[in-house]
Amino acid sequence: MDDSLKALLARTAPTLAEDCVGVAALIVLLLVGLHLPALV
C-alpha cells in the first residue's frame, strides 16, 4: 500500500504542482475581478 502511494505521488508530483499554480492564478484573477469595480 505504501509503495503504491509513493509511486503515485512520484508520478503525479509535477502535474500536481502545476495544478496548484493554476488554482492560485485563478483565485488571484477572481479576487482582482471582484475588486475591479471598487477601483474604477
Secondary structure as GFF3:
##gff-version 3
##sequence-region A 1 40
A	DSSP	alpha_helix	2	39	.	.	.	ID=ss1
###
